[in-house]
């Protein structure tokens, strides 16, 4: 049985975010891809976004960094 971790955490202070991102970068290499190469492929990933939901008017989040299992950093 596999285990999956999901989170969506928003910070106003970059320090805790930077700690999480550094740890995720270290660990993404040991994550797995399920059904690789098939239409139902599920690739482990994490992403970092600039969130503009607190702006006036609100603006969408912009992905600034994305890491994937087997591919490394893709954005």
N, C-alpha and C positions, 0 to 999 in steps of 0.2 A: 504494500500500500504506500502510495506517495503522500507527502504532506505539502500543503500550499499555504503561503503567507501572503496576505493582502493588506494594504494600508493606504490611506489617503490622509496625510497629515499636512496642515498648513502652519507655517511659522512666520512671525514678523521679524524674529531675530535669526540671522543666518547661522549662528554657531551650532545649535542642535541639528539643523538640517545638514550642515557640512559634515558633522560626525556620522550621521546616518548614511549619507551618500558615500563617504569614504569606506565605511563598513560594507555597504552593498557592492561597491566596486571590487572589494577583496573577495566577496563571496559569490558573485555571479558566475564565476568560472566553474563552480561545483554544482550549479543548478542543471536541470535536465530539460530536454525537449521531448515532448510526448508525440508519438506518431509522425516523426520527422519525415518530410517529403510527401506526406499525404494531405488530402484536402481538409482533414480534421486535425492538422498539426496545432499543437499548443506550445509556444516558445516562452520560457521564463524570461522576464524582463523587469526593469524598473526605469522610471523616467523622472526627470526634474522639470518643473514648469515655473515660469513667471506667472503669478496669478494676479489678474487685474480686477477681480470681483469686488474689491474694496474701493475702486476708483469711482469718480462721478463724471460721466456715466460709467457703469461697469463695462469692462472689456474682457474678452475671452482669455483663457490661459494660453500661454505659448510654450510649447515644449522646447527646452533648451538643451536637454541631454537625455539620451536613451541608450541603455545597455541591454543586450540580449544574450541569452545562453547560446554559445557556439559562434556568435558573431562579434562579441565585444561591443565597443561603443559604435553606434550607428548614427547618432546625432551628437 
